[in-house]
Amino acid sequence: MTRTARVEPITEETQESIQVSGWRVMDVTDPNEMREVSQHDTEPQAIEAARNYERETSNEPGSQPDDTQDYESSETPRG
């Protein structure tokens, strides 16, 4: 089954601010059973890991093809 991944920040709160300390890839295929797949130092690393995770699971028997979802709205669309 093709999995759906989401990239989200890992944050640390202080009295003065909220700081991003890293990025995590979450498997959100089943919203009731979300699980962390991996952690990364930078957002681009996490985005690449999420893409690879979805691509790998799209090769499993009975899976739909990977939809090449965009993870970052600031990316320019590729034609």
Sequence and secondary structure as in RCSB ss.txt:
>XXXX:A:sequence
MTRTARVEPITEETQESIQVSGWRVMDVTDPNEMREVSQHDTEPQAIEAARNYERETSNEPGSQPDDTQDYESSE
TPRG
>XXXX:A:secstr
    EEEEEEEEE SS EEEEEEEEEE SSGGG EEEEEESSHHHHHHHHHHHHHHHTTSTT        S TTS
    
